[in-house]
Amino acid sequence: MRFPSPLVPARLIRRYKRFLADCRLEDGREVTAHCANPGSMMGLAEPGMKIWLEPNDDPKKKLKWGWRLVDHENGHFTGVDTSVPNRALRAALEAREVPGLAAYDVVRAEVKYGQASRIDFLLQGEGLRDAWVEVKSVTLSRAPGRAEFPDSVTARGTKHLHELTAMVEAGHRAVMLFLVQRTDAACFAPAADIDPVYAAALAQAESAGVEVLMHGTRITPEGVTLGPELPRCGTSGCV
């Protein structure tokens, strides 16, 4: 997935009201950008951080900038827009590039299921069980190489796990896919100290037959594409 418009570097002044960020462009101008991320963005919203913004000239949009990336200035990036993973993953699913899901030739997005919910992707193929795929954007890292989810309590995420479990019980295939939007991540683990209810629900869902996939991403100011599968982190590192 390529960004529709070339990104512009800036420095973060502050993030506030969850969805707003004041930023300073390299020419000194101060602008307000839309921050498409409802999470805490722990470790990613410190004043002075180098970030990348996407400009737009859409008259229907009040804000003319969107915050897309954090540049860690060490060769690594984190994607902060939670809508990007679904776009990048859809492209990979349609190209049949996701291991374990490549047999499906029909990709449907935002299909109703569960209790007033919509699944991110419903995959279908001749002779195959339908696969219901929920996607979560992972941006938290509190230790080198270790990516974690969630970065704040997520009752909605727990609900999704219960609904995936119900799909398995109904005879379908259900997949929880964690897409890690950090190029410095080597493994993934649930952040049980932040949301123990979610971590317990994830363990229960796995025991019930929900498949858990973890993928990294390749991120540059030009775009985001699917990266390799990631292992589960051990208690003292990645395994």
Residue frames as qw, qx, qy, qz and C-alpha x, y, z in Angstrom:
[[0.000, 0.887, 0.462, 0.000, 0.00, 0.00, 0.00],
 [0.418, 0.193, 0.008, 0.888, 1.47, 3.32, -1.10],
 [0.028, -0.597, -0.406, 0.691, 0.47, 6.57, 0.53],
 [0.436, 0.751, 0.476, 0.139, -1.72, 8.54, -1.93],
 [0.174, 0.956, -0.088, 0.218, 0.30, 11.73, -1.39],
 [0.614, 0.326, -0.468, 0.545, 4.01, 12.12, -0.62],
 [0.591, -0.693, -0.357, 0.208, 4.58, 12.41, 3.13],
 [0.173, 0.800, -0.177, 0.546, 6.11, 15.53, 4.66],
 [0.597, -0.118, -0.586, 0.535, 8.48, 15.45, 7.68],
 [0.275, -0.764, -0.029, -0.584, 7.62, 17.42, 10.80],
 [0.238, 0.127, -0.753, 0.601, 8.18, 17.57, 14.55],
 [0.413, -0.605, -0.667, -0.138, 5.43, 16.79, 17.02],
 [0.082, -0.479, 0.272, -0.830, 4.45, 19.66, 19.30],
 [0.351, -0.058, 0.730, -0.583, 1.64, 17.86, 21.15],
 [0.311, -0.246, -0.828, -0.396, -1.11, 15.31, 20.71],
 [0.213, 0.076, 0.541, -0.810, -4.44, 16.12, 22.37],
 [0.678, 0.216, 0.194, -0.676, -8.09, 15.12, 22.40],
 [0.758, -0.004, 0.650, 0.059, -6.83, 11.76, 21.07],
 [0.672, 0.507, 0.484, 0.240, -7.40, 12.67, 17.43],
 [0.248, 0.960, -0.013, 0.130, -5.53, 15.96, 17.10],
 [0.768, -0.264, 0.058, 0.581, -1.81, 16.74, 16.87],
 [0.127, 0.976, -0.102, -0.144, -0.07, 20.08, 16.60],
 [0.854, 0.025, 0.246, 0.459, 3.07, 19.78, 14.47],
 [0.023, -0.852, 0.230, 0.469, 5.88, 21.98, 13.17],
 [0.839, 0.515, 0.105, 0.137, 6.91, 21.57, 9.54],
 [0.744, -0.098, 0.080, 0.656, 10.52, 21.92, 8.47],
 [0.255, 0.532, 0.184, 0.786, 9.80, 25.41, 7.10],
 [0.081, 0.034, -0.469, 0.879, 8.64, 26.52, 10.56],
 [0.506, -0.257, -0.265, -0.780, 4.91, 26.48, 9.92],
 [0.234, -0.017, 0.851, -0.470, 2.69, 25.04, 12.64],
 [0.541, -0.057, -0.526, -0.653, -0.19, 22.86, 11.49],
 [0.603, -0.144, 0.607, -0.498, -2.81, 20.66, 13.12],
 [0.358, 0.202, -0.839, -0.358, -3.03, 17.08, 11.87],
 [0.854, -0.198, -0.043, -0.480, -5.65, 14.40, 12.28],
 [0.069, -0.411, 0.893, -0.169, -4.38, 11.50, 14.38],
 [0.795, -0.021, -0.352, -0.493, -6.23, 8.35, 13.30],
 [0.523, 0.081, -0.793, 0.301, -5.44, 6.41, 16.44],
 [0.557, -0.655, -0.152, -0.488, -7.79, 6.10, 19.46],
 [0.844, -0.238, -0.385, 0.289, -5.22, 4.28, 21.62],
 [0.486, -0.818, -0.019, 0.307, -2.87, 5.70, 24.21],
 [0.608, 0.720, -0.177, 0.284, 0.05, 5.77, 21.71],
 [0.681, -0.696, 0.168, 0.155, 2.36, 5.03, 24.62],
 [0.626, -0.375, 0.412, 0.545, 5.91, 6.04, 23.73],
 [0.462, 0.358, 0.565, 0.583, 4.87, 7.49, 20.38],
 [0.028, 0.866, 0.366, 0.340, 3.55, 10.95, 21.22],
 [0.549, -0.554, -0.134, 0.612, 6.45, 12.67, 22.94],
 [0.208, 0.962, 0.026, -0.175, 6.95, 16.34, 22.00],
 [0.094, -0.768, 0.547, 0.320, 9.85, 16.80, 19.63],
 [0.681, 0.017, 0.714, 0.164, 9.56, 13.41, 17.94],
 [0.133, 0.317, -0.569, -0.747, 10.16, 13.33, 14.21],
 [0.560, 0.371, 0.690, -0.271, 6.95, 12.36, 12.43],
 [0.091, 0.002, 0.657, 0.748, 5.62, 12.18, 8.89],
 [0.393, 0.475, 0.428, -0.661, 2.41, 13.83, 7.76],
 [0.316, 0.313, 0.749, 0.491, 0.27, 13.27, 4.69],
 [0.171, 0.286, 0.041, -0.942, -1.21, 16.42, 3.11],
 [0.262, 0.467, 0.824, 0.186, -4.59, 16.47, 1.44],
 [0.085, 0.059, -0.151, -0.983, -6.62, 18.96, -0.57],
 [0.160, -0.449, -0.858, -0.193, -10.01, 17.35, 0.04],
 [0.180, -0.393, 0.002, -0.902, -12.53, 20.18, 0.58],
 [0.722, -0.453, -0.390, -0.349, -14.66, 17.83, 2.70],
 [0.751, -0.249, -0.426, 0.439, -11.89, 17.42, 5.28],
 [0.260, -0.962, -0.070, -0.042, -11.50, 20.07, 7.95],
 [0.507, -0.693, 0.417, 0.299, -7.87, 19.18, 8.62],
 [0.629, 0.716, -0.258, -0.156, -5.44, 19.27, 5.71],
 [0.223, 0.551, -0.789, 0.154, -2.86, 16.97, 7.30],
 [0.931, -0.264, -0.105, -0.231, -2.90, 13.40, 8.58],
 [0.271, -0.672, 0.682, -0.101, -0.29, 11.92, 10.92],
 [0.897, 0.238, -0.312, -0.206, 0.98, 8.66, 9.42],
 [0.852, 0.108, -0.392, 0.330, 4.40, 7.72, 10.86],
 [0.467, -0.848, 0.236, 0.087, 6.80, 8.14, 13.74],
 [0.695, 0.565, -0.355, 0.269, 10.41, 8.24, 12.58],
 [0.784, -0.595, -0.039, 0.175, 12.67, 6.88, 15.32],
 [0.187, 0.921, -0.341, 0.011, 15.66, 8.39, 13.51],
 [0.436, -0.496, 0.747, 0.078, 17.57, 5.13, 13.73],
 [0.172, 0.194, -0.836, -0.484, 16.32, 3.62, 10.49],
 [0.045, -0.337, -0.938, 0.071, 13.06, 2.36, 12.01],
 [0.308, -0.209, -0.175, -0.911, 9.48, 3.57, 11.70],
 [0.139, 0.317, 0.867, -0.358, 6.18, 3.05, 13.48],
 [0.157, -0.355, -0.552, -0.738, 2.87, 3.50, 11.67],
 [0.082, 0.144, 0.614, -0.771, 0.33, 5.30, 13.84],
 [0.541, 0.101, -0.188, -0.813, -2.69, 5.36, 11.51],
 [0.483, -0.035, 0.835, -0.262, -4.92, 2.44, 12.56],
 [0.741, 0.514, 0.177, -0.394, -6.66, 2.39, 9.16],
 [0.281, 0.679, -0.624, -0.267, -3.43, 1.54, 7.33],
 [0.316, -0.242, 0.917, -0.035, -3.12, -2.12, 8.43],
 [0.643, 0.395, 0.601, -0.261, -6.44, -3.08, 6.85],
 [0.539, 0.776, -0.135, -0.299, -5.51, -1.44, 3.57],
 [0.081, 0.628, -0.766, -0.111, -2.08, -3.07, 3.52],
 [0.428, -0.079, 0.888, -0.149, -3.46, -6.44, 4.55],
 [0.696, 0.520, 0.337, -0.363, -6.24, -6.34, 1.99],
 [0.453, 0.734, -0.438, -0.254, -3.70, -5.87, -0.77],
 [0.065, -0.436, 0.897, -0.038, -1.71, -8.83, 0.57],
 [0.576, 0.156, 0.738, -0.316, -4.80, -11.02, 0.90],
 [0.678, 0.636, 0.101, -0.354, -5.95, -10.23, -2.63],
 [0.391, 0.683, -0.605, -0.117, -2.45, -11.03, -3.91],
 [0.970, -0.165, -0.157, -0.088, -2.63, -14.27, -1.86],
 [0.429, 0.585, -0.512, 0.461, 0.59, -13.41, -0.07],
 [0.471, -0.550, 0.444, -0.528, -0.46, -14.22, 3.52],
 [0.282, 0.190, -0.940, 0.044, 0.82, -17.65, 4.58],
 [0.082, 0.216, 0.883, -0.409, -2.01, -19.86, 5.75],
 [0.372, 0.608, 0.427, -0.557, -4.65, -17.74, 4.01],
 [0.039, 0.429, -0.549, -0.716, -3.39, -17.86, 0.42],
 [0.165, 0.204, 0.936, 0.236, -5.91, -20.50, -0.69],
 [0.205, 0.700, 0.575, -0.370, -8.82, -18.05, -0.49],
 [0.323, 0.210, 0.458, 0.801, -9.68, -16.18, -3.66],
 [0.166, -0.752, -0.418, -0.482, -12.59, -14.07, -2.37],
 [0.346, -0.135, -0.446, 0.814, -11.85, -11.22, 0.03],
 [0.199, -0.750, -0.446, -0.446, -14.78, -9.32, 1.53],
 [0.257, 0.135, -0.439, 0.850, -14.33, -6.44, 3.96],
 [0.250, -0.044, 0.336, -0.907, -16.54, -5.15, 6.77],
 [0.500, -0.228, -0.732, -0.404, -19.05, -8.01, 6.78],
 [0.548, -0.477, 0.214, -0.654, -21.64, -8.00, 9.56],
 [0.675, -0.061, -0.731, 0.082, -21.34, -10.72, 12.18],
 [0.339, -0.122, -0.666, 0.653, -21.69, -11.28, 15.92],
 [0.126, -0.760, -0.564, 0.297, -23.54, -8.71, 18.00],
 [0.183, 0.971, 0.132, -0.080, -23.73, -5.59, 15.86],
 [0.432, -0.617, 0.454, 0.477, -20.10, -6.01, 14.77],
 [0.716, 0.668, -0.149, -0.139, -18.33, -6.11, 11.44],
 [0.856, -0.220, 0.286, 0.371, -15.46, -8.47, 10.73],
 [0.081, -0.704, 0.380, 0.595, -12.44, -6.89, 9.05],
 [0.352, 0.387, -0.684, -0.508, -12.28, -9.61, 6.39],
 [0.838, 0.075, 0.468, -0.269, -14.35, -12.60, 5.38],
 [0.092, 0.483, -0.765, -0.416, -12.34, -14.95, 3.17],
 [0.834, 0.205, 0.380, -0.344, -14.04, -17.51, 0.96],
 [0.166, 0.485, -0.764, -0.393, -12.90, -20.17, -1.46],
 [0.829, 0.071, -0.352, -0.428, -14.34, -23.20, -3.18],
 [0.845, -0.048, -0.523, 0.101, -14.20, -26.23, -0.90],
 [0.360, 0.179, -0.528, 0.748, -12.88, -24.18, 2.03],
 [0.297, -0.695, -0.590, 0.285, -14.45, -23.18, 5.31],
 [0.071, 0.902, 0.095, 0.414, -15.15, -19.46, 5.48],
 [0.605, -0.122, -0.352, 0.704, -12.38, -17.66, 7.35],
 [0.182, -0.936, -0.239, -0.186, -13.36, -14.73, 9.56],
 [0.661, 0.107, -0.198, 0.716, -10.32, -12.51, 10.09],
 [0.264, -0.950, -0.163, 0.031, -10.08, -9.78, 12.70],
 [0.626, 0.406, -0.151, 0.649, -7.09, -7.40, 12.45],
 [0.425, -0.872, -0.140, 0.197, -5.47, -5.37, 15.21],
 [0.437, 0.758, -0.222, 0.431, -2.84, -2.69, 14.69],
 [0.786, -0.492, -0.156, 0.340, 0.08, -3.13, 17.09],
 [0.328, 0.811, -0.143, 0.462, 2.30, -0.12, 17.87],
 [0.540, -0.792, 0.223, -0.180, 3.36, -0.55, 21.50],
 [0.812, 0.214, -0.410, 0.356, 6.92, -1.53, 22.38],
 [0.465, -0.853, 0.142, -0.190, 8.29, -1.28, 25.93],
 [0.664, -0.480, 0.513, 0.255, 11.37, -3.44, 25.44],
 [0.132, 0.566, -0.604, -0.546, 13.76, -3.76, 22.48],
 [0.192, 0.136, -0.891, -0.388, 12.30, -5.95, 19.75],
 [0.022, 0.329, 0.910, -0.251, 9.11, -6.70, 21.71],
 [0.287, -0.221, -0.310, -0.879, 5.74, -5.58, 20.29],
 [0.017, 0.248, 0.860, -0.446, 2.65, -5.68, 22.50],
 [0.350, -0.315, -0.382, -0.795, -1.12, -5.24, 22.29],
 [0.160, 0.870, 0.315, 0.343, -3.14, -3.47, 23.55],
 [0.366, 0.262, -0.276, 0.849, -1.68, -0.14, 24.65],
 [0.328, -0.164, 0.337, -0.867, -4.80, 0.63, 26.72],
 [0.398, 0.180, 0.836, -0.331, -7.81, -1.28, 28.01],
 [0.318, 0.151, -0.539, -0.765, -9.96, -2.45, 25.10],
 [0.557, 0.173, 0.666, -0.465, -13.40, -3.79, 25.91],
 [0.683, 0.552, -0.117, -0.464, -14.14, -3.70, 22.17],
 [0.339, 0.513, -0.782, -0.102, -11.15, -5.92, 21.46],
 [0.256, -0.099, 0.901, -0.336, -12.30, -8.42, 24.09],
 [0.667, 0.384, 0.337, -0.542, -15.75, -8.47, 22.51],
 [0.586, 0.574, -0.452, -0.351, -14.19, -9.28, 19.15],
 [0.087, 0.349, -0.929, 0.090, -12.36, -12.26, 20.65],
 [0.471, 0.143, 0.738, -0.461, -15.61, -13.61, 22.08],
 [0.680, 0.531, 0.056, -0.503, -17.27, -13.22, 18.68],
 [0.405, 0.533, -0.716, -0.197, -14.43, -15.03, 16.92],
 [0.180, -0.153, 0.934, -0.269, -14.79, -17.85, 19.42],
 [0.616, 0.341, 0.476, -0.527, -18.49, -18.05, 18.60],
 [0.610, 0.577, -0.349, -0.417, -17.64, -18.37, 14.90],
 [0.165, 0.371, -0.914, 0.019, -15.37, -21.36, 15.65],
 [0.363, 0.080, 0.818, -0.439, -18.14, -22.95, 17.70],
 [0.657, 0.501, 0.192, -0.531, -20.45, -22.49, 14.70],
 [0.860, 0.177, 0.433, 0.203, -18.02, -24.48, 12.52],
 [0.456, 0.878, -0.050, 0.140, -16.19, -21.62, 10.83],
 [0.726, 0.047, -0.158, 0.668, -12.53, -20.75, 10.74],
 [0.168, -0.977, -0.112, -0.071, -11.64, -17.68, 12.81],
 [0.712, 0.182, -0.132, 0.665, -8.34, -15.81, 12.78],
 [0.268, -0.941, -0.064, 0.198, -7.01, -13.07, 15.04],
 [0.723, 0.384, 0.038, 0.573, -4.27, -11.32, 13.08],
 [0.354, -0.840, -0.023, 0.410, -1.97, -8.89, 14.88],
 [0.627, 0.620, 0.086, 0.463, -0.30, -6.60, 12.34],
 [0.561, -0.598, -0.082, 0.566, 2.72, -5.00, 13.96],
 [0.373, 0.885, 0.115, 0.254, 3.27, -1.50, 12.59],
 [0.347, -0.852, 0.365, 0.143, 6.85, -1.29, 13.87],
 [0.747, 0.548, -0.373, 0.051, 9.92, -2.11, 11.81],
 [0.065, 0.580, -0.712, 0.391, 11.96, -2.69, 14.99],
 [0.778, -0.244, 0.351, -0.461, 9.76, -5.56, 16.27],
 [0.242, 0.361, -0.893, -0.116, 11.09, -9.13, 16.39],
 [0.214, -0.241, -0.942, 0.091, 8.29, -10.79, 18.38],
 [0.400, -0.433, -0.202, -0.782, 4.81, -10.21, 19.78],
 [0.253, -0.213, -0.859, 0.392, 3.11, -10.68, 23.14],
 [0.285, -0.762, -0.469, -0.344, -0.18, -9.61, 24.70],
 [0.088, 0.431, -0.389, 0.809, 0.21, -6.73, 27.18],
 [0.529, -0.440, -0.725, -0.014, -1.38, -8.60, 30.07],
 [0.328, -0.327, -0.458, 0.759, -0.44, -5.97, 32.66],
 [0.127, 0.030, -0.135, -0.982, -2.26, -3.27, 30.70],
 [0.699, -0.019, -0.095, -0.709, -5.42, -5.29, 30.01],
 [0.216, -0.212, 0.941, -0.149, -5.52, -8.64, 31.83],
 [0.660, 0.352, 0.490, -0.448, -9.10, -9.24, 30.67],
 [0.623, 0.654, -0.272, -0.332, -8.05, -9.01, 27.03],
 [0.132, 0.520, -0.844, -0.006, -5.05, -11.29, 27.59],
 [0.434, -0.003, 0.844, -0.316, -7.26, -13.89, 29.27],
 [0.697, 0.512, 0.249, -0.436, -9.82, -13.66, 26.46],
 [0.449, 0.655, -0.552, -0.255, -7.05, -14.18, 23.90],
 [0.083, -0.317, 0.937, -0.118, -5.84, -17.31, 25.69],
 [0.564, 0.238, 0.675, -0.412, -9.41, -18.63, 25.91],
 [0.645, 0.622, -0.072, -0.438, -10.02, -17.92, 22.22],
 [0.279, 0.558, -0.769, -0.143, -6.86, -19.81, 21.25],
 [0.282, -0.110, 0.918, -0.257, -7.90, -22.76, 23.40],
 [0.620, 0.422, 0.472, -0.463, -11.27, -22.76, 21.63],
 [0.688, 0.292, 0.567, 0.348, -9.63, -22.94, 18.20],
 [0.261, 0.960, 0.036, -0.098, -9.22, -19.31, 17.13],
 [0.802, 0.193, 0.037, 0.565, -6.00, -19.07, 15.14],
 [0.214, -0.921, 0.035, 0.323, -3.56, -16.30, 16.07],
 [0.730, 0.414, 0.128, 0.529, -1.27, -14.89, 13.39],
 [0.304, -0.845, 0.029, 0.439, 1.37, -12.23, 13.94],
 [0.679, 0.492, 0.230, 0.493, 2.95, -10.31, 11.08],
 [0.335, -0.507, 0.026, 0.794, 5.41, -7.49, 10.86],
 [0.452, 0.852, 0.261, -0.037, 5.29, -4.69, 8.30],
 [0.569, 0.050, 0.185, 0.799, 7.75, -2.97, 6.02],
 [0.006, -0.924, -0.343, 0.169, 7.34, 0.78, 6.49],
 [0.437, -0.001, 0.150, 0.887, 8.87, 3.74, 4.67],
 [0.161, 0.483, 0.181, -0.842, 7.57, 7.26, 3.98],
 [0.271, 0.156, -0.629, -0.712, 6.48, 5.85, 0.62],
 [0.747, -0.144, -0.352, -0.545, 4.14, 3.14, 1.94],
 [0.504, -0.338, 0.704, -0.369, 3.41, 0.11, 4.11],
 [0.719, 0.186, -0.577, -0.340, 3.48, -3.53, 3.02],
 [0.918, -0.355, 0.016, -0.176, 3.11, -6.86, 4.76],
 [0.057, 0.685, -0.715, 0.129, 6.26, -8.16, 6.42],
 [0.452, 0.133, -0.882, 0.022, 7.27, -11.59, 7.72],
 [0.731, -0.524, -0.395, -0.186, 5.47, -13.65, 10.32],
 [0.034, -0.633, 0.539, -0.554, 6.62, -12.92, 13.87],
 [0.525, -0.132, -0.818, 0.194, 7.06, -15.38, 16.74],
 [0.547, -0.772, -0.247, -0.208, 5.44, -15.12, 20.17],
 [0.103, 0.687, -0.518, 0.499, 7.71, -13.50, 22.75],
 [0.698, -0.234, -0.633, 0.240, 8.92, -15.55, 25.67],
 [0.476, -0.843, -0.234, 0.089, 9.15, -14.26, 29.20],
 [0.504, -0.652, 0.231, 0.517, 12.84, -13.43, 28.75],
 [0.027, -0.461, 0.537, 0.706, 12.89, -12.63, 25.07],
 [0.700, 0.342, -0.227, -0.584, 11.64, -13.92, 21.75],
 [0.568, -0.154, 0.809, -0.006, 11.15, -17.62, 21.10]]
